[in-house]
């Protein structure tokens, strides 16, 4: 056991080694209790909702033996984490059994056939589901085999996609159907809706193969020239720090094109890196360098340490460089139009909330998720950092707890129910349109506002289908916002 309690003075004085240590794939056996002690220590120190878990109080256990008795009462690390240490209000903290997989996921590395899909209930039988293609990744099996946005499929390898009732009136994709979607190779059978909203097979089958792939989140970046107006369109699908240069390059092109307005399409963006979100706000603007974007709120002990010793560490500010030190390409805009949906979360919402005190931000689409907390990866080392020479060589567990929430410069905290759109339009999955085309329904509605064209406010589109999930549901990093490293004051 590393610690039962840690005073605020020790929080300030933790010093990290600059050395790093690689590990072989061979790991030594160890007891689950050692892993559970690491999990408990990290949660006791940094967890945002520590005050809601009595057992995380610094004085709850008098001895190591009492703590170990508590830990031993759980079936294993997963049981301890989810059933003993995570607060009821927390939907987003998670445990990883292999931090190498977690790191790949955060970097956008995964096995994929190239289909980004949404999932909905069959309108005539809630025991079944269907998938619809939202977009196709380039240079993948799906792109090579002719899969396109707007296609439907409800069978894989001749098996229907099925659902599981959650007990609260909602449904999820069944475990068996998730297995089918994760096969290394599989065959989808396309379908289409008839006039009664019944899915009918088209007779077309497509063979797909999943391969390792690194997804560039800058999916579309183009300049639209409409009636003499230069309008930038950026479809950005995740906040990934390893693609900051590509994001900055897109804004360099917008600069060169003379863009005077921007439509930021975050409809499928579940979030990611806080630092990248800060950089994106600075690319959109540029005239507010050094001003406050967000104010962090950690658990009471960490917050008190910051406020006493380094209160400015709690502030995220507009900046002028990206993570590799390159100067940010800024547009100096005074207004922004954002497309958001029920898949838009965390760092996407930070971009909206953070910019609102400074420029006119108008949103188009449907209500966002409402996720306004950041997490961090904690490893089993004395400093909880990966590149610490004390990193435990015996296992690959890591935890990703929520560590802070935030308010913007006007002290506005994001609404838990999500950000409601200024101009409401639900994406019609039976008529999705072409992403980036001026007549695509959600982009068209945003362009209406920019160009002063007439529009139908608060309108609904097409048949209503019950959305039950998407491709990203199967990733542990789904709708997560994270910081890459502990602030210097906590090292």
N, C-alpha and C positions, 0 to 999 in steps of 0.2 A: 504493500500500500504506500503510495507516494505521500499522501496527505489526508488528513481528515478535515482540517481547516486551513485557511490561508489568509493571513491578515492583509489589510489593504497596503501596508508598507511593503510586504513581500510581493504583492502584485506589481508594485512600482519597480522593485529591484531585480526582478527576474532578468537574467542576462543570457543571451543565446550565443552558442558557439557559431563561428562562421564556417565551420567544417561541415561537410555533408558526407553521408555514408550510403552507398548502394547496398542492396540486399539481393541474395540469390533467391531463386524460386523455391529452394528447399527451406522449409521453416521447421523449427524445433517444436516438439510437443510441449504444451504447457497447460496448466489448469485453467478452466473457464473463470475461476475466481480472480486470476491475475487480469484477465481482460475486463471483467466486471469492475475491478478496482479502478482501472483506467477510465472506463465509462463514467463511473460515479464521480471521480475526481474532476473530469472535464465539465460535467454537468453542474457540479457544485460550484465551480469557479465562474463559469461563463454563461450559464443558461439564462435567457431573458426572463423566463417565468419561474425562476428559482423560488420566489416568495410563495408560490402556489403549491409547492411540493414540500411538506413538512420535513421529510427525511433528508432534504438537501440543506437544511439549516446548519450553520457552522457548529452549533452546540448540541445537535440532536443525538449524536452518538458520543458516549464518554470514552470509549476505548476502540482500538482496532478490532478487537474480538467481537464487540457488539455490531460494528459495521459489517464484518465478514459474515456474521450470522444473518444479518438482513440480506446481504447479497446472495448468500447460499440458499435463501428461500425462494429464489426464482429458478425457472427451468433452464436458464441460460442467458447469454448476453442480450439476445433479442427480447426475451420476456422481461428482463430487467429494464431495458431501455424503454420499450413501448408501454409496458404495464406498470412500471414502477416509478419512472422518472420524467415522463412526458406529460405535460398538463393537458387537461381536457380541451382547452381552447386552442391547442397547438395542432394544426393539421399538416405542418410542413417539416418539422425536425425529423431526421431519419438516421439510421445506422447502416453502415456499409461493411460487409464482411470482407471486401477486398478493395482497398483504397486505390489500387491501380485501375480497376474498372471505373470507379468514381471519377478519377482524374481524367480518364479518356472521355467519359460522358460530359464533363464540364467543358472539355475542349472540342466537343462536337464529333468525337470519334465513335462510331458504332457500326454494327452490321445492319445493312439495309438493302432492300430491293430497289429503293429509290422512290417509293410511293409515300407521300405524306397524305394521310387519310383522316377523315372524320368518321364517327360511328353514330348511327341513329337506330332507334327502334323501328322494326317493321310496323307500318301504320295499322296493319290488320291482325298482327299477332305479336304481343310483347315478349313471347318466348324466343323470338328471333330478331336478329339485327342485320343491318346492311352497312357497307362501307362506301364512302364516296371519295373520289380522288380530289384533294385540294390543290396539290401541285406535285410536280415530278422533278426529282433532282437530276441534274445533267450527268452524263457519263455513268449511268447506272443500268442495271438490267431492265428496269421499267422504261427508261427513256429509249433504250435500244429496241425494245419490243413493242413500242407504239402506245404505251399507256399515256393518257392525256387527262388534264383537269376536267372534272365533270363526269367521268366514268363511274358506274356503280358496279359493285359485286357483292354477292351475298353467300357465295360458296367458295370454299378452299378445298382442293383435292376431293371434290364431290361431297363435302360436308357443309351443311348450312352453318352460318354463324349464329350462335345461340347466346342467350342471356341468363343472368342470375338475378333474382329479385333481392333487393337489399333490405327489405323489411320496413322501409319508410316510404314506400310508393315509388321509389326510383329503381333503376336497373343498371347493371354493369355487364360488360362482356364476360362470358363464362371462361373458366380456366382452360377448358378444352379449346375454345376459339382463340384464346391468347397463345396457346401452344402452336396452333396452326399458323398464326401470323409470325411466329418466331422460328419456323422451320428454315433450314438453310436453303431449301428449294421447295417450291409449291406452285400449284396452278390455280388461278382465279377464273371463275366463270362470270362473264359480264351479264348484267341484267338492265332492264329499263322499266319505267313505270308506264302502265296503261292509263286509260281515262278514269279508272276507279282507284288509282293509287295502289294498284297491285304490281309487285315486282315480277316481271316476266323474263325468263332467260332469253338472251339474244342468239345463243348458239356459239358465241365467240369465247374461246378460252385462251389465256395468256400464261405462258410458263415464265416464272420469275426465279431469280437466284439472289440470295443475300450475300453481300461481300463487305469487307471492311471499307469504311468510307469516312472521310473528314468533310463535314458539311460547312460550306461558306455561308454564313448567315446573311450576307449582303446578296439577297436573291435577285432583286431587280433594282437598278439605279439608272434612271433615264430622265431626259429633259423633254417635256412636252411644249411644243410651240403652238399655242392656241390663240388665234386672233391677235397675234403679236405679243402675247404674254409668255414669258419663259417660266414654266412651272416645273419644279423638280418633283420627281416621284421616286421614293425609296421604299421598297419592300424589304424590311429588316426582320429576320425571323428568330434571332437569339442574340443576347448580349455576350459575345465571346471575346475575351481579351486577346486571344491569339489571332484574331482577325481585325484588330484595331487599325492596322495599316490599310487593309482593304476598305474599311469604313471611311477612313480619312481620305483615301484616294477618290472615293465616290463624291465627297464634298469638294475636292479639288476640281473635279470635272464640272460639278454644279457651278462653282465659281467661274470657271472658264466659259461656261455657257451663258453666264449672266442671269442666273436664276434669281427671281424676285419673290417667289412664293414656293412653299414646300408642302407636299402631302407625304406624311410619314405613315406608312402602312404597317401597323403592328398587330394586325388581326389574328395572326397565329403565333405571336411572340410571347412565350411564357416567362421571359426574363433572363437572368444570368448575372453577370459581373456588375457590381456597383460602380467600380472605376470606369468601366466602359460607358455606363449610363451617364456619369458625370461628363465624360469626354463628349458624348453625343450632344448633351445640352449645350456644351461650349462650341461645338461645330455649328449648331443651328443658330446660335447667337454670336458671341465673340465680343460684344460690347460691355459685358459684365464681368470681365476677368477679376477674380478675387472676391466677388460677392458671394453671399451664402446661397447654396442650393438647398441643403437639408441640415437638420440638427438631430443628432443621434440621441437615443435614450436607451441605455443599457440597464442591466439589473441594478438595484439600489447600491450595492457595494462597489461595482465597477464604475457606476456613474459618479459616486462620491469621490473615488480615486481620481478620475478625470477632472472633476470640477475643482478639486483641491490643488492638483498639481499641474494640469495642462488642459484647461477647458477648451482651447482651440482645437484639440484633437477630436472633439465631438462634432466639429463642423466640416461638412463637405462644401467645397467652393468651386465656382467656375474656374477652369484652368486654360492653359494655352499650349500644352503638350500632351501627346498620347504616351502610352506606357513605354515605348522604346525611345522617348525623348524627342521625337519629331514634332515640329510645330503643327498645331491644329489648323486645319483649313476651315475658316468660319464664314458664315453667310450674312451675319449681322441682321437677321430677320426680326421683324417686330410682331409677326404673327405666324402661327403654325396650325396646320390642319392634320389631325391624327385619326386614323382609322383603327378602331378597337372593337373587340368582340368578347364573348365569354371565354376565349382562349388567351386573352391579353392579361398579363399578370406581372407582379413584382417590379423588376427593373423597368419594364415598359410603363408601369403606373408611376414610378419615381420620375421618369422623364416628364410626364404630364404634370404631376403635382409640383415638381421642382421648378418648372418653367412658369407656372401660372402667375406668380407675383411679378414677373418681369415682362412678359409678352402676352398677347392675346392668343390663347390656346383653345381651339374649338375641336370637339370630338365628333366623329361620325361613326355610326354602326350601332352596337348594342352595349349593354353594361359590362364592364370589365370584372375581373375575378374579385378584387379587393384584398390584395396581399401586400402588406406594407412592413414586413420584417425581413431583416438580413440574417444570413447564417454564415458559418465558417467551418472549414474542415479541421477537426482536431485529431491529431495522431498520438500514438502512445509513446511519448517522449517526455522528458522533464519539462520542456517548454510547450508541449503539444504541437510542435512544428515538425514538418517532414524532414527538413535538412538539419536536424539536430543529431549529433553523434550518439546521443543516448536513445535514439529511436529503437524501440523494442524489436529485435530480429526474429521473434518467435511467432508473430501473427501479422495479419494484414488488416485487422479491424480499424475502422475510423468512424467518428461520429460527426454529424452535420447538424448541430443544434442551432436554433434561432438565438441570436445574441443581442440584437437591438431592433428597435423600431425607430421611426423618425417623423419629424414635422418639417414643413417647408419654411421659407424665410418669413412668411406671415403667420407662422405657428399653426398652420392648417395640417391636420393629420388626415391621411387618406381614409375614406369611408369604408368600413369593413364589408359593406354590401357591394362595393365596387363603384367605379366612376360612371355615372349615367351620361349618355351621349347628349350633346347639344342638338344633333340631328340624327334621329333614330331610323335605322334601316337594317333589318335582319338580312343576313346573307341567304339568298334563295338557292338551296342546294340543287334544285332542279333546273336552275338557270344561272350558273355561277359566272358566266362571262369569262373574258380573257384577262388575266392579271396584267396590269400596266396599260391596258387599252383605255382610252378616254371614255368609252361607253360601258366599261365594267361598272355595275351598279353602285358599289360603294365609292369607287374613285370618282364616278360621275357626280355623285351627290356632293363630294368634297369640292370638285371643280365648280359646281353651281355656286358655292359660297364665294370662291375666289373670284369668279368672273361676273358675279351679280346676276346669274341666271335664275329663272323661277324654279322652284322645287316643291316637292310634296313633303312637308314636315311630318315627323312622327308616323311615317308610313310603314306598312308591313308588306312583305313580298312573298308571293307564292304559298304553296302548301306548307303548313307547319309540321315539322318532324321533330321528335323528341331526341335531342342530342344526348348521347351517353358516354362519349369519350373520343379520344383521338390517338394518333400514333405516339405522341409524347407521353401519354398516360403510362406507357410501359417503361419509361426511363425514371430512374431514381431522382434525377435532377428536375423533374417536371414541375414547372411553376416555382422554381427556387430562385432566390436572389442571394448573392453571396459576396463576401469580401475575400480577397486572395490571401491576406496575411493579417495577423494581429497588429494593431497599431503599436508604434514604437514604445509607447508608454507601458504596454502590457507585455513586452518581450522580456 
